[in-house]
Amino acid sequence: MKNEATTCFTFFMLQLFFFHLSAFLLMWMLYPTRVAIIVNVVLMIFLVMFLFNGYDIYSRLYISEQEAVSGQFTDFGNVYSQMGELDRGTS
């Protein structure tokens, strides 16, 4: 699940970047130079804010391999290995 979350976050950040890149290029194609510059500056501010906030969220929620919990039970094999099948009444 951790690998999928990292991949998902990476693709989300790339999506934000490419969305802004396409918006930058669209402004240059559709509007005069002065308007395109103003809109691109505003879009750049928002892109930088998204990237900084995304990095901040990622760094706060990141869990290293040493801190991660797998959720698997590891010691039940030793405790219950001598127990017979409960539904057959054998021991």
Kinemage of the C-alpha trace (Angstrom):
@kinemage 1
@onewidth
@group {chain A} dominant
@subgroup {mainchain}
@vectorlist {calphas} color= white
{ca met a 1} P 0.000 0.000 0.000
{ca lys a 2} L 2.912 2.312 0.741
{ca asn a 3} L 4.329 1.828 -2.759
{ca glu a 4} L 0.954 2.593 -4.302
{ca ala a 5} L 0.565 5.727 -2.177
{ca thr a 6} L 3.986 6.986 -3.252
{ca thr a 7} L 3.183 6.298 -6.906
{ca cys a 8} L -0.209 7.969 -6.588
{ca phe a 9} L 1.297 11.053 -4.970
{ca thr a 10} L 4.002 11.259 -7.640
{ca phe a 11} L 1.438 11.115 -10.426
{ca phe a 12} L -0.705 13.718 -8.650
{ca met a 13} L 2.220 16.141 -8.454
{ca leu a 14} L 3.102 15.496 -12.109
{ca gln a 15} L -0.526 16.117 -13.065
{ca leu a 16} L -0.446 19.472 -11.288
{ca phe a 17} L 2.775 20.416 -13.037
{ca phe a 18} L 1.575 19.455 -16.522
{ca phe a 19} L -1.787 21.143 -15.983
{ca his a 20} L -0.024 24.380 -15.178
{ca leu a 21} L 2.367 23.933 -18.089
{ca ser a 22} L -0.556 23.531 -20.492
{ca ala a 23} L -2.252 26.592 -18.986
{ca phe a 24} L 0.969 28.606 -19.440
{ca leu a 25} L 1.206 27.640 -23.088
{ca leu a 26} L -2.501 28.241 -23.704
{ca met a 27} L -2.221 31.795 -22.399
{ca trp a 28} L 0.554 32.558 -24.896
{ca met a 29} L -1.548 31.179 -27.750
{ca leu a 30} L -4.859 32.871 -26.953
{ca tyr a 31} L -4.055 36.240 -25.384
{ca pro a 32} L -1.831 39.243 -26.042
{ca thr a 33} L 1.633 39.272 -24.491
{ca arg a 34} L 0.765 41.577 -21.578
{ca val a 35} L -2.225 39.478 -20.508
{ca ala a 36} L -0.280 36.229 -20.949
{ca ile a 37} L 2.538 37.493 -18.731
{ca ile a 38} L 0.146 38.567 -15.957
{ca val a 39} L -1.786 35.290 -16.035
{ca asn a 40} L 1.424 33.249 -16.169
{ca val a 41} L 2.790 35.050 -13.107
{ca val a 42} L -0.419 34.282 -11.194
{ca leu a 43} L -0.347 30.647 -12.346
{ca met a 44} L 3.324 30.369 -11.375
{ca ile a 45} L 2.541 31.627 -7.877
{ca phe a 46} L -0.169 28.988 -7.494
{ca leu a 47} L 2.084 26.257 -8.895
{ca val a 48} L 4.843 27.114 -6.430
{ca met a 49} L 2.308 27.175 -3.587
{ca phe a 50} L 0.943 23.752 -4.625
{ca leu a 51} L 4.417 22.276 -4.841
{ca phe a 52} L 5.540 23.635 -1.469
{ca asn a 53} L 2.321 22.561 0.239
{ca gly a 54} L 2.483 19.146 -1.409
{ca tyr a 55} L 6.062 18.655 -0.272
{ca asp a 56} L 5.119 19.792 3.247
{ca ile a 57} L 2.241 17.308 3.405
{ca tyr a 58} L 4.416 14.535 2.012
{ca ser a 59} L 7.229 15.209 4.496
{ca arg a 60} L 4.813 15.266 7.450
{ca leu a 61} L 3.037 12.058 6.460
{ca tyr a 62} L 6.098 10.112 5.273
{ca ile a 63} L 6.778 6.912 7.208
{ca ser a 64} L 10.172 5.264 6.906
{ca glu a 65} L 10.595 1.497 6.573
{ca gln a 66} L 11.768 1.277 10.202
{ca glu a 67} L 8.631 3.021 11.498
{ca ala a 68} L 6.171 1.197 9.238
{ca val a 69} L 3.886 -1.516 10.549
{ca ser a 70} L 3.095 -4.381 8.197
{ca gly a 71} L -0.113 -5.513 9.896
{ca gln a 72} L 0.952 -9.167 9.736
{ca phe a 73} L 0.838 -11.444 12.756
{ca thr a 74} L 4.283 -12.941 13.159
{ca asp a 75} L 4.265 -15.046 16.350
{ca phe a 76} L 1.010 -17.010 16.125
{ca gly a 77} L 2.708 -20.004 14.502
{ca asn a 78} L 4.639 -20.832 17.684
{ca val a 79} L 1.745 -20.311 20.078
{ca tyr a 80} L -0.853 -22.384 18.251
{ca ser a 81} L 1.317 -24.981 16.520
{ca gln a 82} L 0.662 -27.626 19.202
{ca met a 83} L -3.096 -27.092 19.158
{ca gly a 84} L -5.178 -29.583 17.185
{ca glu a 85} L -8.120 -28.745 14.972
{ca leu a 86} L -10.903 -27.298 17.108
{ca asp a 87} L -13.810 -28.374 14.907
{ca arg a 88} L -12.870 -32.088 15.012
{ca gly a 89} L -12.309 -32.286 18.753
{ca thr a 90} L -8.777 -33.656 18.450
{ca ser a 91} L -5.775 -32.369 20.287
